[in-house]
């Protein structure tokens, strides 16, 4: 979706600091319109702008969309098996996913699994770590701990304690 909104190959901007105007043509004008409108008009302006940009962009090809949906649904799927199912090489699949998302298929699947786990933690119920690990496709609880530390820099307990309500992010220590 971001590739469609920005109309750039995501590999062109990954791991780079870029200005909004450099990737979103006319962003300055949209910001000026937002500043000038009332709070009630803000969402109308944003909706119009987003619909206009998305209408003028191309959807990813069906095979790439299939691969992304499959990686979303089952982060444990083997990239080689997914590529073979589509009829592509592993490298071709990785290139297509990278163009759409800015990251390769394995890392994309890791991020999706992390997001689902974060959504679970955000419910506020006391986590049972082993059950969460099994439910989210981790090999075991230590695997989940390593993944959470790798992606967030925090242990699961600290991460859960720092979550802000209503998906508001993670509080700093």
C-alpha positions as CSV (number, residue, x, y, z in Angstrom):
1,X,0.0,0.0,0.0
2,X,2.8,2.4,0.8
3,X,4.4,1.7,-2.5
4,X,1.1,2.6,-4.2
5,X,0.7,5.8,-2.1
6,X,4.2,7.1,-2.7
7,X,4.5,5.7,-6.3
8,X,8.1,4.6,-5.7
9,X,9.8,1.2,-5.6
10,X,10.3,0.6,-1.8
11,X,13.8,-0.5,-2.4
12,X,14.6,3.1,-3.4
13,X,13.8,4.4,0.1
14,X,14.5,1.6,2.5
15,X,17.1,2.4,5.1
16,X,17.3,6.0,4.0
17,X,16.1,9.2,5.6
18,X,14.0,11.0,2.9
19,X,12.0,14.2,3.1
20,X,8.3,13.9,2.7
21,X,8.3,16.2,-0.4
22,X,10.9,13.9,-2.1
23,X,8.7,10.8,-1.9
24,X,5.2,12.4,-1.8
25,X,4.8,14.9,-4.6
26,X,2.8,17.9,-3.6
27,X,3.0,17.1,0.1
28,X,3.8,20.7,1.0
29,X,0.5,21.9,-0.7
30,X,-1.5,19.2,1.1
31,X,0.0,20.3,4.5
32,X,-0.9,23.9,3.7
33,X,-4.5,22.8,3.0
34,X,-4.6,20.9,6.2
35,X,-3.3,23.8,8.3
36,X,-6.0,26.0,6.7
37,X,-9.0,23.7,7.3
38,X,-11.1,23.1,10.4
39,X,-10.6,19.9,12.4
40,X,-13.8,18.6,10.9
41,X,-12.5,19.1,7.4
42,X,-9.2,17.5,8.1
43,X,-10.3,13.9,7.4
44,X,-12.2,15.0,4.3
45,X,-9.0,16.5,2.9
46,X,-6.9,13.5,3.8
47,X,-9.5,11.1,2.4
48,X,-9.7,12.9,-0.9
49,X,-5.9,13.1,-1.2
50,X,-5.4,9.4,-0.4
51,X,-8.1,8.3,-2.7
52,X,-6.7,10.4,-5.5
53,X,-3.2,9.0,-5.1
54,X,-4.3,5.4,-4.8
55,X,-6.6,5.7,-7.8
56,X,-3.7,6.8,-9.9
57,X,-1.4,4.0,-8.8
58,X,-1.0,0.4,-10.0
59,X,-1.9,-2.5,-7.8
60,X,0.8,-5.1,-7.3
61,X,0.6,-8.1,-9.6
62,X,-1.7,-10.9,-8.4
63,X,1.1,-13.3,-7.7
64,X,2.9,-10.8,-5.5
65,X,-0.3,-10.1,-3.7
66,X,-0.9,-13.8,-3.2
67,X,2.6,-14.2,-1.7
68,X,2.1,-11.3,0.7
69,X,-1.2,-12.6,1.8
70,X,0.3,-16.0,2.3
71,X,3.2,-14.6,4.3
72,X,0.7,-12.6,6.4
73,X,-1.4,-15.7,7.1
74,X,1.4,-18.1,7.7
75,X,4.8,-16.6,8.6
76,X,6.3,-20.1,8.9
77,X,5.8,-20.8,5.2
78,X,9.1,-21.6,3.5
79,X,10.1,-18.9,0.9
80,X,11.3,-21.6,-1.5
81,X,8.0,-23.5,-1.2
82,X,6.0,-20.3,-1.8
83,X,8.1,-19.4,-4.8
84,X,7.6,-22.8,-6.3
85,X,3.9,-22.7,-5.7
86,X,3.7,-19.4,-7.7
87,X,6.1,-20.7,-10.3
88,X,8.9,-18.3,-9.6
89,X,12.4,-18.6,-8.3
90,X,13.2,-17.8,-4.7
91,X,15.2,-14.8,-5.9
92,X,12.4,-13.5,-8.1
93,X,9.9,-13.8,-5.2
94,X,12.3,-12.0,-2.9
95,X,12.8,-9.1,-5.5
96,X,9.0,-8.7,-5.9
97,X,8.3,-8.7,-2.2
98,X,11.2,-6.3,-1.6
99,X,9.8,-3.9,-4.3
100,X,6.4,-3.8,-2.6
101,X,7.5,-3.7,1.0
102,X,11.1,-2.6,1.2
103,X,12.1,-5.9,2.9
104,X,12.6,-9.5,1.9
105,X,9.9,-12.2,2.4
106,X,11.4,-13.7,5.5
107,X,11.8,-10.4,7.3
108,X,8.3,-9.3,6.1
109,X,6.9,-12.5,7.7
110,X,8.8,-11.8,10.9
111,X,7.3,-8.3,11.1
112,X,3.7,-9.6,10.5
113,X,4.1,-12.2,13.3
114,X,5.5,-9.4,15.6
115,X,2.5,-7.2,14.8
116,X,0.0,-9.9,15.5
117,X,1.8,-10.7,18.8
118,X,1.8,-6.9,19.7
119,X,-1.9,-6.8,19.0
120,X,-2.4,-9.7,21.4
121,X,-0.3,-8.0,24.1
122,X,-2.3,-4.8,23.6
123,X,-5.5,-6.4,24.9
124,X,-4.1,-5.9,28.4
125,X,-4.7,-9.4,29.6
126,X,-1.9,-11.0,31.5
127,X,0.1,-12.9,28.9
128,X,0.9,-16.6,29.2
129,X,4.2,-16.5,27.2
130,X,4.4,-20.2,26.2
131,X,0.8,-20.1,24.9
132,X,1.4,-16.9,23.0
133,X,4.6,-18.4,21.5
134,X,2.7,-21.4,20.3
135,X,-0.3,-19.4,19.0
136,X,1.9,-17.1,17.0
137,X,4.0,-19.7,15.2
138,X,7.2,-19.5,17.3
139,X,9.1,-22.7,17.7
140,X,9.1,-22.2,21.5
141,X,9.1,-19.5,24.1
142,X,12.8,-18.8,23.9
143,X,12.4,-18.3,20.1
144,X,9.7,-15.7,20.8
145,X,11.8,-14.0,23.4
146,X,14.7,-13.7,20.9
147,X,12.4,-12.4,18.2
148,X,10.9,-9.8,20.5
149,X,14.3,-8.7,21.7
150,X,15.6,-8.5,18.1
151,X,12.7,-6.5,16.8
152,X,12.0,-4.2,19.8
153,X,15.1,-4.3,21.9
154,X,13.1,-5.3,24.9
155,X,12.2,-8.4,26.8
156,X,8.6,-9.6,26.4
157,X,7.7,-8.6,30.0
158,X,9.2,-5.1,29.7
159,X,7.6,-4.6,26.2
160,X,4.1,-5.6,27.6
161,X,4.5,-3.3,30.5
162,X,5.4,-0.3,28.3
163,X,2.6,-0.7,25.8
164,X,0.4,2.4,25.7
165,X,-3.4,1.9,25.6
166,X,-5.4,1.8,22.3
167,X,-2.4,1.0,20.1
168,X,-0.6,4.2,21.2
169,X,2.8,2.7,20.9
170,X,5.5,1.9,23.4
171,X,6.4,4.2,26.3
172,X,10.1,5.0,26.9
173,X,11.7,4.0,30.1
